[in-house]
Structures are given as structure tokens and as C-alpha cells.
Amino acid sequence: MLPYFIDWFKENVVVVKITAYSDENAYTIFETMNDRGLNVTPTEMLKGYVLSKITDPYQRNEMNDIWKTQIQRLHEVEDNADQNFFQAWFRAKYAKSIRPGKAGFEDQDFELIGSRFHNWFKENHKALSDIHTSDDMYSFFKEQFPYFVDIYLQIISAQNSLNANIPHAYYIGRWVIGESLQHPLLLAPIQFGDDLKTIERKIDFMARYIETFTVRRSVNYRKFGHSSIKYTMFNLVKAVRDKDLTSLAKILVKKVREIPETWEGIMNFGLHGMNGVFVKHLLCRITSYLDRIVGKDTTYVTYYHSNREAI
């Protein structure tokens, strides 16, 4: 059968040889060809660009190994966690603009990171991240990439399982705003090099604000869908970015006071056919808080999950 297969192959398959004269040229070819239709993820495209900018072979191989390790850690959470991470990281630390909510305006940093973060990084990293040389690119991703992956995974873990040091992260995991806003908010105040205690307090501060915002909206029968709050939350991301604990606390206290919906709405609040999940969340929070004050060992989780559910 082999001769017949060879004849078929020669008559039906066009083989094109592409010669790359440098590593950077090879990665550029990879990016260009795969950007025209093959099923390559934005994370893989970003990796190709980053490796193409690292000229030292040893550093490039090391970065390739670091990249594989971190992406594998993210994939252990969910298949698209790598893309969610880069979107959250870049929005939290570097996005400066968002498209106005009117017809005719072009996408800005916030939207571009959400759709094609690899292209956004390629076009903006010199101005936003001060990455100009091969060593800059290597140092940035060797140091900051694993650091913020650790924090992102810590946030995911705290939202899935109650952590006494970051309890509000778990609460907002039950009554949530969209991840595209929530995760950038939680990452924004973290400074590269913050210790674990500082990181936990910053995350809990931000999560506590998010819960206050969503609960006050809810008891006043106000929704908090993505389109209705994205400008408010994006401005908050920029306000708290890289702030120390003291500055962060002052900003959040001020922002809480500026929430237009007040607690007076609770006087007219009641259960209806569409808010059962929220009412359950609110009652669990109130009851577990009172239990803690009187010395009981019950927690929010005890009330939120029925006996038939895993706790």
C-alpha cells in the first residue's frame, strides 16, 4: 500500500518549507501563522511572544519551564484558568482605560485585555510595564508571573473553602459579582513582594467592600450586573492599585460611604420569587456572626450547606 499512498500524497498534499533565520523570527512566524485560524489560545500566543523577546538561550529554556509549571498549576483549577488569570492580572495592575458606554467608541484597555490580552500586552508592555529589553522580559515573567499565580490560586482557594484569615473572599464566592470584575479588584492592591499576612489582609479588605456593595444593592432591590457596575468597579481598581494597607483602608472606607444605597432599605426588604439565594446568604451571615459573638463554633458554612451537601 505504501507506493499508492506516496502517489496520493504527491498529488494531493502541498508541502511548504519555511526557513527561520533566528529564534525571534521563528516565534514571529509561529504567532503570525497561528493567529490566522488555527486553534491556539491567547496564553500560547503570549508565551510565544515572551519567549521570542528573550534572546539568551538559557533564560529562554528556563522561562519555558517556568511557564509550563505555572500553566499546569492553573489548569488544575479549571481548563481556562490560565486565560482568566492573565485577564485578571493585566486588568488589575496595568489597564488604564475602559470604553465609554456610548455607541461609536472603540475598545480600550479593559475590553482589549478581555478579548485578546496577548496582543494588548505586545502593544503596551513597554509603556505600561517598563519592559524594554530581553533581561526586562525575563525578569518580569520569572519573578512576577509565579508570584501573582500564587495569589490568584490563593483567592480561588479562599472562595471555594472558608479561610479564617480571608473569610470575606468565601462570602463573595456565594453572592458574587462577575469574575471579570471581582478578580481584578482582589488583585489590584497587591504589591509585588507583599508578605503573606499583608496579602491576606488586602484580599479580605477588598472582599469585604465587594460584599458590602452587593448586599446594600440587594436589600434595596438593585441589581449589580456587569454592565451596570463595570465603570464603578474599574475606577475602584485604579484607585486601590498597589496601595499599602493604611491607604487601602482609607480609600475603601470613603468608597463605602459613597455607596448610594443605604442600610435603610432593609426595613422594606422581603423574600420574593427571585431573591431566595440572596436571602439565604444574608441570613447565614447574620446568624453565624451572632453565633460567633456568643461563643458558638458554628460558621457561615454550617448554615449555608444543608446536611445533604458536602461542607
Secondary structure, DSSP 8 states (H G I E B T S, - for coil): -HHHHHHHHHHH--------SSHHHHHHHHHHHHTTSS---HHHHHHHHHHHT---HHHHHHHHHHHHHHHHHHHTT-TTHHHHHHHHHHHHHT------SSTT----HHHHHHHHHHHHHHHHHHHHT---SHHHHHHIIIIIHHHHHHHHHHHHHHHHS--TTSHHHHHHHHS---HHHHHHHHHTT--TT--HHHHHHHHHHHHHHHHHHHHHHHHTT----HHHHHHHHHHHHHHHTT--HHHHHHHHHHHHHT-SS-GGGGGG----TT-HHHHHHHHHHHHHHHHHHTT----HHHHHS-TTS--
